[in-house]
């Protein structure tokens, strides 16, 4: 039995590594009777953001001088570090001749170190999974809204056959979403294919058959003008297989380091934990979608017709899948 659930999880802020006050080489200095330590030995910041470093000095009240070794990347003012440009620098805190240091890594855009993405210009949008701010920006150009809600559009995490055990672990997302417009409970989807020892994991978005047919008809009318958009971020090398319009073999594509489930690798990307953007041209599927009738592909379960999938995916065991900004659009 499928579980009709939409998971949106709380996010953590960009990771900050706490210092080890017992490591004199990284964050503590001592000369004579003066010692100084910092509360952090490294911090990650996005361009334009700031974070406060706190120095502990003995004797108390000893003056502290703050210096950035490369202020073109980050500046410091009385312990307040401000990110200026993408790069790395060292912040020094000096008391007398004692010194402590903190490494600062600066990135830019919606993910630390990644690119800054903006919503694709389009004449029509067909959103599946986007944050509220992004959907608001789409405005009146939303032709059909396929995002999850309680009545007709659903996200189904698949289960191990014969059980109700999910094939994915639902993870806590961390960092900003694809557009840098959301953090917290509804930022992006983060999944791990390690649940219950399954050799693969899967999930998909089901929608109303008549609305799905409207989208397919629109794509068939102008296949060169339609694209599918998605944002992905990963740190492992596993591939993920994605499917349009039910799990038809000829509407499948793979994004990953290697082929998965007999799919051709469409593209790969760096597994550095940053967001990457993909725009899949629907002209690639023109032959498969020509004359496609959703009604001919509906399946029956427990004597009832199931709603068709607009988009679904599989992940190899022990792999992860982090995604955001799923939508079709017409240029």
FENTA-V485873 format. One record per residue. RES is the residue in three letters. SS is DSSP state (alpha for helix, beta for strand, coil for the rest). Layout:
res = {RES RES}
ss = {SS SS}
//
This chain:
res = {UNK UNK UNK UNK UNK UNK UNK UNK UNK UNK UNK UNK UNK UNK UNK UNK UNK UNK UNK UNK UNK UNK UNK UNK UNK UNK UNK UNK UNK UNK UNK UNK UNK UNK UNK UNK UNK UNK UNK UNK UNK UNK UNK UNK UNK UNK UNK UNK UNK UNK UNK UNK UNK UNK UNK UNK UNK UNK UNK UNK UNK UNK UNK UNK UNK UNK UNK UNK UNK UNK UNK UNK UNK UNK UNK UNK UNK UNK UNK UNK UNK UNK UNK UNK UNK UNK UNK UNK UNK UNK UNK UNK UNK UNK UNK UNK UNK UNK UNK UNK UNK UNK UNK UNK UNK UNK UNK UNK UNK UNK UNK UNK UNK UNK UNK UNK UNK UNK UNK UNK UNK UNK UNK UNK UNK UNK UNK UNK UNK UNK UNK UNK UNK UNK UNK UNK UNK UNK UNK UNK UNK UNK UNK UNK UNK UNK UNK UNK UNK UNK UNK UNK UNK UNK UNK UNK UNK UNK UNK UNK UNK UNK UNK UNK UNK UNK UNK UNK UNK UNK UNK UNK UNK UNK UNK UNK UNK UNK UNK UNK UNK UNK UNK UNK UNK UNK UNK UNK UNK UNK UNK UNK UNK UNK UNK UNK UNK UNK UNK UNK UNK UNK UNK UNK UNK UNK UNK UNK UNK UNK UNK UNK UNK UNK UNK UNK UNK UNK UNK UNK UNK UNK UNK UNK UNK UNK UNK UNK UNK UNK UNK UNK UNK UNK UNK UNK UNK UNK UNK UNK UNK UNK UNK UNK UNK UNK UNK UNK UNK UNK UNK UNK UNK UNK UNK UNK UNK UNK UNK UNK UNK UNK UNK UNK UNK UNK UNK UNK UNK UNK UNK UNK UNK UNK UNK UNK UNK UNK UNK UNK UNK UNK UNK UNK UNK UNK UNK UNK UNK UNK UNK UNK UNK UNK UNK UNK UNK UNK UNK UNK UNK UNK UNK UNK UNK UNK UNK UNK UNK UNK UNK UNK UNK UNK UNK UNK UNK UNK UNK UNK UNK UNK UNK UNK UNK UNK UNK UNK UNK UNK UNK}
ss = {coil coil beta beta coil coil coil coil coil coil coil beta coil coil coil beta beta beta coil coil coil coil coil alpha alpha alpha alpha beta beta beta beta coil coil beta beta beta beta beta coil beta beta beta beta beta beta beta coil coil coil beta beta beta coil coil beta beta beta beta coil coil coil coil coil coil beta beta beta beta coil coil coil coil coil beta beta beta beta coil coil beta beta beta beta coil coil coil beta beta beta beta beta beta beta beta beta coil coil beta beta beta beta beta beta beta beta beta beta coil coil coil coil coil coil coil coil coil coil coil coil coil coil coil coil beta beta beta beta beta beta coil coil alpha alpha alpha alpha alpha alpha alpha alpha alpha alpha beta coil coil coil coil coil coil coil coil coil coil coil beta beta beta beta coil beta coil coil coil coil coil coil beta coil coil beta beta coil coil coil beta coil coil coil coil coil coil coil coil coil coil coil coil coil coil beta beta beta beta coil coil alpha alpha alpha coil coil beta beta beta beta beta beta beta coil coil alpha alpha alpha alpha alpha alpha alpha alpha alpha alpha alpha alpha alpha coil alpha alpha alpha beta beta beta beta beta beta beta coil coil coil coil coil coil coil beta beta beta beta beta coil coil coil coil alpha alpha alpha beta beta beta beta coil coil coil coil coil coil coil coil coil beta beta beta coil coil coil coil coil coil coil coil beta beta beta beta beta beta alpha alpha alpha alpha alpha alpha alpha alpha coil coil coil coil alpha alpha alpha alpha coil coil beta beta coil coil beta beta coil coil coil beta beta beta beta beta beta beta beta coil coil coil beta beta beta beta beta beta beta beta beta beta beta coil}
//
